């Protein structure tokens, strides 16, 4: 058996088409949505991600003011720039490219940001909103995974979802998101991690298995229930080479699976822009 592929590209295209329409409405009202970006240091991969986001912003009709700080910038330097963008009424969304150099505290820096401008959905206030089921920017990768499941009409409500990984950017917020009472969620969610010795016992029974561990190749065919849906959310990079959590051989067991390249990534970026246009709409209204 070869699994049905669930590419993220068509899902992202649908999301971005909606974002483009909403940007057009704002511009017709005389409002140009602005997504500001901050990069600290000269990491090639991070700089590349910023360029991708800036190109996408231009294609959608956003302006994208940018601040590039040297690698030896202090915490105060970073927080000052965040505060400047946060208090600028012409800036609607704000992104601090992660990771930052090791001597800087990324989580502390986020607290300086206006939560309503947080397009990554990672501000403590927004994580609290998610936990309480209140409206607010959603973490992009979890929201993108829910969008993939909805787009391909994978049944979620009432089904068993197992998330392998408990990280703050993916596993934990995704568990909260998919447990909420909505037609595209409302699942029985179990979160396990590599500290659980018999974690395959959980993944082998899942209707939907979401790998979010950031451990290359951790999910092998014997960890997957035949016919289930497998979403590869966790990755690591070795230089520019992407190393996913889910081994490609799992496609011979799963009923549906995201591809090694072009799975969750495109939807993560699309959700960032959905958060950004929502922020511009809130500021305008």
C-alpha positions in Angstrom: 0.0 0.0 0.0 1.2 3.5 -0.8 -0.3 6.3 1.2 -2.3 9.2 -0.2 -0.1 12.3 -0.1 -1.2 15.5 1.7 0.9 18.3 0.2 0.7 21.7 2.0 1.0 23.7 -1.2 -2.7 23.6 -2.2 -3.7 24.4 1.3 -1.4 27.4 1.5 -2.6 28.6 -1.8 -6.2 28.7 -0.6 -5.2 30.5 2.6 -3.1 33.0 0.7 -5.8 33.7 -1.8 -8.1 34.6 1.1 -5.4 36.8 2.6 -4.9 38.6 -0.8 -8.6 39.4 -1.0 -8.6 40.8 2.5 -5.5 42.9 1.8 -7.3 44.3 -1.2 -10.2 45.3 0.9 -7.9 47.1 3.4 -6.0 48.9 0.6 -9.3 50.0 -0.9 -10.0 51.6 2.5 -6.6 53.4 2.3 -4.9 51.0 4.7 -1.6 49.3 3.6 -1.0 46.3 5.9 2.5 46.3 7.3 4.4 43.2 8.5 7.7 44.2 10.2 10.6 41.7 10.6 13.6 41.6 12.9 16.7 39.6 12.2 19.6 39.4 14.7 22.9 38.2 13.3 24.0 36.8 10.0 22.8 33.2 10.0 22.3 32.3 6.4 19.2 30.1 6.9 17.5 32.8 9.0 18.3 35.5 6.5 16.8 33.3 3.8 13.6 32.8 5.7 13.3 36.6 6.1 13.8 37.0 2.3 11.1 34.5 1.6 8.6 36.2 3.9 9.4 39.6 2.5 8.8 38.4 -1.1 5.6 36.8 0.0 4.6 40.0 1.7 5.2 42.1 -1.4 3.2 39.6 -3.6 0.3 39.9 -1.2 0.4 43.7 -1.0 2.0 44.1 2.4 4.8 46.5 3.1 7.6 44.9 5.2 9.8 47.3 7.2 12.8 45.4 8.4 15.5 45.8 11.2 18.7 43.8 10.9 20.7 43.9 14.2 24.3 42.8 14.5 25.0 39.4 16.2 26.5 41.1 19.3 23.4 43.2 20.0 22.3 43.3 23.6 19.0 42.2 25.0 18.2 45.9 25.5 19.0 46.6 21.8 16.6 43.9 20.6 13.8 44.9 23.0 14.2 48.6 22.0 13.6 47.7 18.3 10.6 45.4 19.2 9.1 48.2 21.3 9.5 50.7 18.5 7.7 48.5 16.0 5.1 47.6 18.6 4.2 51.2 19.3 4.2 52.3 15.6 0.5 52.5 14.5 1.6 52.0 10.9 3.0 48.5 11.7 0.2 45.8 12.1 2.2 42.6 12.5 5.7 41.9 13.9 8.0 38.9 13.5 11.3 38.3 15.4 13.1 35.6 13.4 14.0 32.6 15.6 16.5 31.5 16.6 18.4 34.5 18.0 22.0 34.4 19.1 22.5 32.3 22.3 23.2 35.2 24.6 19.7 36.7 23.9 16.5 35.6 25.6 13.9 35.2 22.9 11.0 34.5 25.2 11.8 37.5 27.3 12.0 39.6 24.1 8.5 38.5 23.1 7.0 40.0 26.2 7.9 43.4 25.0 5.8 42.9 21.9 2.1 44.0 21.6 0.3 40.6 21.6 -2.1 41.7 18.9 0.9 42.2 16.6 2.4 38.8 17.3 2.1 37.0 13.9 3.8 33.9 15.2 1.2 33.5 17.9 3.9 32.7 20.5 3.4 35.6 22.9 2.5 34.4 26.4 -0.8 36.3 26.2 -1.7 34.5 22.9 -0.7 31.1 24.3 -3.1 31.9 27.2 -5.8 32.9 24.8 -5.4 29.6 23.0 -5.6 27.7 26.3 -8.8 29.5 27.2 -10.3 29.2 23.8 -10.3 33.0 23.3 -9.8 34.7 19.9 -6.2 35.7 19.1 -3.3 34.9 16.8 -2.7 31.2 16.6 0.7 29.5 16.5 1.4 29.1 12.8 2.5 25.5 12.5 -0.3 24.0 14.7 -2.8 26.1 12.8 -1.3 25.0 9.5 -1.6 21.3 10.5 -5.3 21.8 11.4 -5.8 23.4 8.0 -4.2 20.4 6.2 -6.5 18.0 8.0 -9.5 20.1 7.2 -8.5 20.7 3.5 -8.1 17.0 2.8 -11.2 16.1 4.8 -9.4 13.9 7.3 -11.9 13.1 10.1 -10.7 14.7 13.4 -13.7 15.2 15.6 -14.1 12.2 17.9 -11.0 10.5 16.6 -7.8 9.7 18.5 -4.9 12.1 17.7 -1.4 11.2 19.1 1.2 14.0 19.1 4.8 12.8 19.5 6.5 15.8 21.0 5.6 18.4 23.7 7.5 21.5 22.5 6.1 25.0 23.2 6.0 25.9 19.5 4.2 22.8 18.2 3.3 19.8 20.4 1.7 21.7 23.3 -0.3 24.3 21.4 -1.4 21.8 18.8 -2.8 19.6 21.5 -4.9 22.5 22.8 -6.0 23.5 19.3 -7.1 20.0 18.3 -9.0 19.4 21.5 -11.2 22.5 21.1 -14.8 22.0 20.2 -14.9 22.7 16.4 -15.8 20.5 13.5 -12.1 20.5 12.4 -10.9 19.6 15.9 -12.7 18.1 18.9 -10.4 15.1 19.0 -9.2 12.9 21.8 -5.6 14.1 22.0 -2.7 12.3 23.6 0.7 13.9 23.9 3.7 11.6 24.3 7.5 12.3 24.1 10.8 10.6 23.9 10.9 10.5 27.7 8.1 7.9 27.6 9.9 4.5 27.2 6.9 2.8 25.5 5.8 5.8 23.4 5.2 3.5 20.3 2.3 1.9 22.2 0.5 5.2 21.9 1.4 6.0 18.3 0.4 2.5 17.1 -3.2 3.1 18.1 -3.6 6.6 16.7 -6.1 7.5 14.0 -3.9 10.6 13.3 -0.2 10.6 14.3 1.6 13.9 14.3 5.3 13.8 14.7 6.6 16.9 16.5 9.7 15.7 18.2 12.5 17.3 16.1 14.3 13.9 16.0 15.2 12.9 12.5 13.6 9.5 11.5 12.1 8.8 14.9 8.9 7.6 13.4 9.4 4.3 11.5 6.7 2.1 9.9 6.4 -0.1 12.9 5.3 2.9 14.9 2.3 3.6 12.6 -1.1 2.0 12.7 -1.9 0.7 9.2 -4.2 3.1 7.3 -3.8 6.0 9.7 -3.0 9.6 8.8 0.6 10.7 9.5 1.6 14.4 9.7 5.3 15.2 9.8 5.5 18.4 11.8 9.0 18.1 13.4 12.2 18.7 11.4 15.8 19.5 11.9 18.3 20.9 9.4 21.8 19.7 8.6 23.1 22.7 6.7 20.4 23.2 4.1 19.3 19.5 4.2 15.9 18.9 5.8 15.7 15.9 8.1 12.1 15.1 9.0 10.8 13.1 12.0 8.9 10.7 9.8 10.8 8.2 7.7 9.7 8.1 4.1 9.1 4.3 4.4 6.0 5.1 6.6 4.2 5.9 3.4 3.9 2.1 2.8 1.9 1.7 6.0 -0.1 4.9 6.5 -3.3 5.7 4.7 -2.4 9.3 4.2 0.8 11.2 4.9 2.5 14.6 4.4 5.4 14.6 1.9 9.0 14.9 3.1 9.2 18.3 1.5 6.3 20.7 0.9 4.1 19.3 3.8 3.6 21.5 6.8 6.1 24.2 5.8 4.0 26.1 3.2 1.0 26.2 5.5 3.1 27.6 8.4 4.1 30.6 6.2 0.5 31.0 5.0 -0.8 31.1 8.6 1.7 33.8 9.5 0.2 36.0 6.8 -3.3 35.1 7.9 -2.3 36.4 11.4 -0.8 39.5 9.9 -3.9 40.5 7.8 -6.1 39.8 10.9 -3.9 42.1 12.9 -4.3 44.8 10.3 -8.1 44.3 10.2 -8.3 44.6 14.0 -6.2 47.8 14.0 -8.4 49.3 11.3 -11.7 48.4 12.9 
